[in-house]
Amino acid sequence: MTPEEFFMYLIIALVIVAPIGARLYRRMTLHRTTQMLREQLNQSPSNQSTKNPPE
């Protein structure tokens, strides 16, 4: 395999793999973030009911 072929295949692989990896990472962090927010929102109404919101 010549260096030109190697870099051509490397670039093709990176063009395909990088966006897929980014989407998978974003999906995993989005799932984790929404889960944390739901837990906080489920806990906060009981804690916030006695406090007045700041104005």
Secondary structure, DSSP 8 states (H G I E B T S, - for coil): --HHHHHHHHHHHHHHHHHHHHHHHHHHHHHHHHHHHHHHHHHHHHHHTTS----
